[in-house]
Amino acid sequence: MNWNAIISNRTPVRTKDSTSFGYVAGEYKDSFLVIEGRTVSHEYVIPKDKVDHYDGRELSLKIRHDEINRDYEL
């Protein structure tokens, strides 16, 4: 995957249960940064191995929205 393009395009993220989950804002080693929310934002560091696929428009995760917990939050 071209992470530079994914980051620069602020690619939207969707969880396994089809919930919209912010956008990709950065990359660090084997993880990527997701920012969720507009006025009150939350930042999450998600391991790249949690990516299911990228269709050129959206990054889909292998995990459900309710599985994203404080373990991933900054």
HUMO-V295847 format. One record per residue. N is the residue number from 0. PSI is psi in whole degrees, -180 to 180 (none if undefined). Layout:
n & psi
N & PSI
N & PSI
This chain:
n & psi
0 & 145
1 & 90
2 & -32
3 & -44
4 & -41
5 & -43
6 & -49
7 & -28
8 & 0
9 & 53
10 & 128
11 & 150
12 & 139
13 & 136
14 & 172
15 & -30
16 & 23
17 & 25
18 & 130
19 & 133
20 & 59
21 & -154
22 & 159
23 & 126
24 & -10
25 & 177
26 & 142
27 & 112
28 & -117
29 & 24
30 & 170
31 & 155
32 & 131
33 & 132
34 & 126
35 & 135
36 & 160
37 & -62
38 & -46
39 & 109
40 & 153
41 & 142
42 & 137
43 & 144
44 & 113
45 & 129
46 & 141
47 & -25
48 & -3
49 & -1
50 & 129
51 & -54
52 & 166
53 & 121
54 & 12
55 & -14
56 & -31
57 & 144
58 & 122
59 & 137
60 & 160
61 & -3
62 & 151
63 & 161
64 & -40
65 & -10
66 & -12
67 & 107
68 & -163
69 & -19
70 & -29
71 & -14
72 & 142
73 & none
